[in-house]
Amino acid sequence: MDELDRVIVDRLQTGFPVCERPFLEAARALGTTEDELIARIDRLLRAGTLTRFGPLFQVERMGGAFTLAAMSVPPAEFEHAAAAVNGLPEVAHNYAREHPLNMWFVLATESAEATADAIDRIEARTGLPVLTFPKEREFFVGLDLKAVAPADGEMRLAERAQVLG
């Protein structure tokens, strides 16, 4: 990642323009061109530096369902399981934890039935059970991942989170 890539990651996490040509407007604010911005985002996605680029919706307000899920994945199978989980478009995000339930992810689906179908697909692809956790209370967390380049030159993401309510 070069400096413009880091700026793209830093600035486009929030406040992406909603207009007829959002990439053009965002590119101007970043001091680049629309084509260059689109090409860089595409490259960051293909390289796996970014896992997704797009909005997050409150699907429940649109009649859909959110489900927090977890799995206990043997370390030797973690990459395979992560690829299986991340390969589903219903997966909003996925993260590893140092815990017996070491893989956590959120499914965003159109219905409870679609959630059950996604879980069935994950279990079939991994051979591992998926545990789900119903929402008891909603919290809004502002999560900002800052791209930093330490002295060794390897880009890392520094996490800053704030519970908003």
C-alpha positions in Angstrom: 0.0 0.0 0.0 1.2 3.4 -0.8 0.2 6.7 0.8 -2.9 7.2 -1.4 -4.1 3.6 -0.6 -3.8 4.4 3.1 -5.7 7.6 2.7 -8.4 5.8 0.7 -8.8 3.2 3.5 -8.8 5.9 6.2 -11.2 8.4 4.7 -13.8 6.2 2.8 -14.8 4.2 5.9 -17.5 6.8 6.7 -19.2 9.6 4.8 -19.0 8.2 1.3 -20.9 10.6 -0.9 -24.5 9.7 -1.9 -24.9 11.4 -5.3 -25.0 10.6 -9.0 -21.2 10.1 -9.2 -20.0 9.3 -5.7 -16.6 8.0 -6.9 -15.9 11.2 -8.7 -16.8 13.3 -5.7 -14.8 11.1 -3.4 -11.8 11.2 -5.8 -11.8 15.0 -5.9 -11.7 15.1 -2.1 -8.8 12.7 -2.1 -6.9 14.6 -4.9 -7.1 11.8 -7.5 -9.3 10.9 -10.4 -12.5 8.8 -10.5 -10.9 6.1 -12.6 -7.8 5.9 -10.3 -10.0 5.6 -7.2 -12.1 2.9 -8.7 -9.0 1.0 -9.9 -7.3 1.3 -6.5 -10.4 0.0 -4.6 -10.7 -2.8 -7.1 -7.0 -3.7 -6.6 -7.3 -3.6 -2.8 -10.3 -5.9 -3.0 -8.6 -8.4 -5.3 -5.5 -8.4 -3.1 -7.6 -9.1 -0.1 -6.4 -5.9 1.7 -10.1 -4.9 1.7 -12.7 -7.7 2.1 -15.6 -5.6 1.0 -16.5 -2.1 -0.1 -20.0 -0.9 0.3 -22.7 0.3 2.7 -23.9 -1.4 5.8 -27.7 -1.5 6.2 -29.9 -2.1 9.2 -31.6 -5.0 7.4 -34.2 -5.5 10.1 -35.7 -2.1 9.3 -36.1 -3.4 5.7 -37.7 -6.7 6.9 -34.4 -8.7 6.9 -32.5 -10.4 9.7 -29.1 -10.0 11.4 -27.6 -12.9 13.2 -24.4 -13.0 15.3 -22.8 -16.4 14.9 -19.7 -18.2 16.2 -17.8 -21.4 15.5 -15.1 -23.4 17.2 -12.6 -24.0 14.4 -9.5 -26.2 14.9 -6.4 -24.0 14.1 -5.4 -26.2 11.2 -8.8 -25.7 9.5 -9.1 -22.0 10.3 -8.2 -20.7 6.8 -10.5 -23.1 5.1 -13.4 -22.2 7.4 -12.7 -18.5 7.0 -12.8 -18.8 3.2 -16.1 -20.8 3.4 -17.7 -18.2 5.7 -16.3 -15.2 3.8 -17.4 -16.7 0.5 -21.1 -16.1 1.4 -22.5 -12.7 0.3 -24.6 -12.8 3.5 -21.5 -12.4 5.7 -21.3 -8.8 6.8 -18.0 -9.3 8.6 -15.9 -12.1 10.2 -13.2 -11.9 12.9 -11.0 -14.3 14.8 -11.0 -14.4 18.6 -8.7 -16.0 21.2 -11.5 -18.1 22.7 -12.9 -21.7 22.3 -15.4 -20.0 19.9 -12.6 -18.6 17.8 -14.5 -17.4 14.7 -17.3 -14.9 15.0 -19.3 -13.4 12.1 -22.5 -11.6 11.3 -25.0 -12.7 8.8 -27.3 -10.2 7.1 -30.1 -11.9 5.2 -33.5 -11.1 3.7 -35.3 -13.4 6.2 -34.9 -15.8 9.1 -35.3 -18.6 6.5 -32.4 -17.2 4.5 -30.3 -17.1 7.7 -31.0 -20.8 8.3 -30.0 -21.5 4.7 -26.7 -19.6 5.1 -25.9 -21.4 8.3 -26.7 -24.8 6.6 -24.3 -23.9 3.8 -21.5 -22.9 6.2 -21.9 -26.1 8.2 -21.9 -28.2 5.0 -18.8 -26.5 3.6 -16.9 -26.6 6.9 -18.2 -29.7 8.6 -18.5 -27.6 11.8 -21.5 -26.5 13.8 -22.5 -22.9 13.8 -23.9 -21.3 17.0 -26.2 -18.3 16.7 -26.9 -15.6 19.3 -30.1 -13.6 19.2 -29.9 -9.9 19.7 -31.2 -8.8 23.1 -30.1 -5.2 22.9 -28.8 -3.1 20.1 -25.6 -1.1 20.4 -24.1 1.2 17.8 -20.4 0.9 17.6 -18.3 3.4 15.6 -15.4 1.4 14.3 -12.6 3.2 12.5 -9.6 1.2 11.1 -6.7 3.5 10.5 -4.1 2.3 7.9 -0.7 2.8 9.4 2.8 2.1 7.9 5.3 1.3 10.7 9.1 1.5 10.2 9.2 -2.0 8.7 6.9 -0.8 5.9 4.2 -3.5 6.4 0.8 -1.9 6.4 -1.4 -2.7 9.5 -4.8 -1.6 10.6 -5.0 0.2 14.0 -8.5 -0.3 15.4 -10.4 2.5 17.2 -13.9 1.7 18.4 -16.4 3.7 20.3 -19.8 2.5 21.7 -22.3 5.1 20.6 -25.4 4.0 22.4 
